[in-house]
Structures are given as C-alpha cells and as structure tokens.
C-alpha cells in the first residue's frame, strides 16, 4: 500500500542520515520505525488491559491489602 507522509525538513534530513548509516532505504527505515511504534503501543495496551482484569478480579483482595 502506498501512503504519502509529509515530514518536516529537519526530520526528513535526520531520517535520511539514519537510513544511510543503517544501509537501508528511507522507506525501509520508516517501516521499521512504524512497526516498532505499533508493537510498543500494542504491548502497552495489552499490559493495561491485563492490569485492569487483575484489578477487577482481585478488587476485594486489593482493598484489604490497602487497609
């Protein structure tokens, strides 16, 4: 899928330099960055959901421990 992204000049230049340093295209560098971002966000969301499940399941125990 093709997506156009408008980057500020400074970010574009930093991205270009990083891609060159890593011997990748700018596109490949962007894909890696987006994959890492999405993965991190998904992980955080899953941790948050699990914490909520534990808090709901063990609400009484957590209340007693807090006393």
C-alpha positions in Angstrom: 0.0 0.0 0.0 1.3 3.4 -0.8 1.0 6.2 1.8 2.3 9.7 1.5 3.8 11.3 4.6 4.8 14.9 4.9 7.8 15.3 7.1 9.3 18.5 8.5 12.6 19.3 6.8 14.7 18.6 9.9 13.1 15.2 10.5 13.5 14.3 6.8 17.2 15.0 6.9 17.7 13.1 10.2 15.8 10.1 8.7 17.9 10.3 5.5 21.1 10.3 7.6 19.9 7.4 9.7 18.9 5.3 6.7 22.3 5.9 5.2 24.0 4.9 8.4 22.0 1.7 8.6 22.4 0.9 4.9 18.6 1.0 4.3 16.3 2.9 2.2 14.3 5.7 3.8 11.2 3.7 3.2 12.6 0.6 5.0 13.7 2.8 7.9 10.2 4.3 8.1 8.6 0.8 8.0 10.9 -0.4 10.9 10.1 2.8 12.9 6.3 2.3 12.4 6.5 -1.4 13.2 8.3 -0.6 16.5 5.8 2.1 17.4 2.8 -0.1 16.7 4.3 -3.0 18.6 5.1 -0.9 21.6 1.6 0.6 21.6 0.0 -2.8 21.3 2.1 -4.1 24.1 1.2 -1.2 26.4 -2.5 -1.7 25.6 -2.3 -5.4 26.4 -0.5 -4.7 29.7 -3.1 -2.1 30.6 -5.9 -4.5 29.8 -4.3 -7.3 31.9 -3.8 -4.9 34.8 -7.5 -3.8 34.6 -8.6 -7.5 34.5 -6.4 -8.3 37.6 -7.7 -5.2 39.5 -11.3 -6.1 38.7 -10.8 -9.8 39.6 -8.9 -9.2 42.8 -10.6 -5.9 43.8 -11.6 -7.2 47.3 -8.1 -8.5 48.0 -6.5 -5.3 46.8 -8.9 -3.3 49.0 -8.0 -5.4 52.1 -4.3 -5.1 51.3 -4.6 -1.3 51.2 -6.1 -1.2 54.7 
